[in-house]
Amino acid sequence: QVQLVESGGGLVQAGDSLRLSCAAPGRTISSYIHAMGWFRQAPGKEREFVAAIRWSGEYADSVKGRFTISRDNDKNTVYLQMNSLKPEDTAVYYCAVTTDMSRLRQWNKYAYWGQGTQVTVSS
């Protein structure tokens, strides 16, 4: 079941930028009750937190200063702007929505997920 629809992944070179988008069709998103997040999973590795936003964004140390999370509640959409991409950013990226505002960095607190989009950074 595809709950959220994400797009924007692709193959880029180190130093390039990508913007991921994640929409929640048929759902009204409000910062009063919803937080939105991005997680990623590389082959052979555990799913890891990337960024989350309710009123403001918070980030994993590995992406801080390079990635920016934002949301447009009128469009029920969350974005992840990724700059200065590195090969170690290569992973499948998943967006998610939660109504549980505690422990936003933990993936098992999120109930709704996108299908995943592949980001591959070469060089």
Secondary structure as the mmCIF struct_conf table of DSSP 4:
data_model
#
loop_
_struct_conf.conf_type_id
_struct_conf.id
_struct_conf.beg_label_comp_id
_struct_conf.beg_label_asym_id
_struct_conf.beg_label_seq_id
_struct_conf.end_label_comp_id
_struct_conf.end_label_asym_id
_struct_conf.end_label_seq_id
STRN STRN1 LEU A 4 LEU A 4
STRN STRN2 VAL A 5 SER A 7
STRN STRN3 GLY A 10 GLN A 13
TURN_TY1_P TURN_TY1_P1 ALA A 14 GLY A 15
STRN STRN4 LEU A 18 ALA A 23
TURN_TY1_P TURN_TY1_P2 PRO A 25 GLY A 26
TURN_TY1_P TURN_TY1_P3 SER A 31 ILE A 33
STRN STRN5 ALA A 35 GLN A 41
TURN_TY1_P TURN_TY1_P4 PRO A 43 GLY A 44
BEND BEND1 LYS A 45 LYS A 45
STRN STRN6 GLU A 48 ILE A 53
BEND BEND2 ARG A 54 SER A 56
STRN STRN7 GLY A 57 TYR A 59
TURN_TY1_P TURN_TY1_P5 ASP A 61 ARG A 66
STRN STRN8 PHE A 67 ASP A 72
HELX_RH_3T_P HELX_RH_3T_P1 ASN A 73 LYS A 75
TURN_TY1_P TURN_TY1_P6 ASN A 76 ASN A 76
STRN STRN9 THR A 77 MET A 82
BEND BEND3 SER A 84 SER A 84
HELX_RH_3T_P HELX_RH_3T_P2 PRO A 87 ASP A 89
STRN STRN10 ALA A 91 THR A 98
BEND BEND4 THR A 99 THR A 99
BEND BEND5 SER A 102 SER A 102
TURN_TY1_P TURN_TY1_P7 LEU A 104 ARG A 105
HELX_RH_3T_P HELX_RH_3T_P3 TRP A 107 LYS A 109
STRN STRN11 TYR A 112 TRP A 113
STRN STRN12 GLY A 114 GLY A 114
STRN STRN13 THR A 117 SER A 122
#
